[in-house]
């Protein structure tokens, strides 16, 4: 399928590993020009080895000034960003008895503000140009409360509301804002999260993982590349009438009408 992404400038936060890296590879396969951002220069270096022609930018996106400087650097080097994919940051999974106000704040800094600090200046630039797409990779925890992901899930829910609001606010200026919420995906983040699930349930990490997979109707976690395929479609003109909404991608785990 021709998606019309050849030559487009794509900025992917969290693009050095996991879903973000899979997105970078998928957009590159469509002929797009890729910029990835990560806090870790070492992770960027490893990712760029697998992404010929891509550019890497190191920044801590929980810092709004660092995020703004990163956007300036990307557009100075590659030109105006056509598509922003937010995939940076993840709140640490924490059993409820271990939560406290500081950990709630950490969850929002790690997930909500790493997105907002890039999305806010970027959506305004796109609106001034009259075109652009933002795809927020959020997480199903924003729709379904889980005991070990309450603070992080609240940050995800806030991102879903921000996605809906910005999608409506900027639709008339040629900008689409869309969310995608994967369920369990084979990434390092999910593997780390299983440790909190194991503590909460009194199981070993392997037992917790096996039990989690058994609850998935498809019988397996998603591959990062499957999530990336959905992101690329949502960013393309083939999804040109999709904005202000978040697509659930949880393998049928939560069969509800929302």
Secondary structure, DSSP 8 states (H G I E B T S, - for coil): ---S-TT-EEEEETTTSHHHHHHHHHHHHTT-EEEEEES-HHHHHHHHHTSTT-EEEE--TTSHHHHHHHHHHHHHHH-S-SEEEE---------GGG--HHHHHHHIIIIIHHHHHHHHHHHHHHHHHT-EEEEEE--GGGTS--TT-HHHHHHHHHHHHHHHHHHHHHGGGTEEEEEEEE-SBSSHHHHHHHHHHHHHHT--HHHHHHHHHHT-TTSS-B-HHHHHHHHHHHHSGGGTT--S-EEEESTTSS----
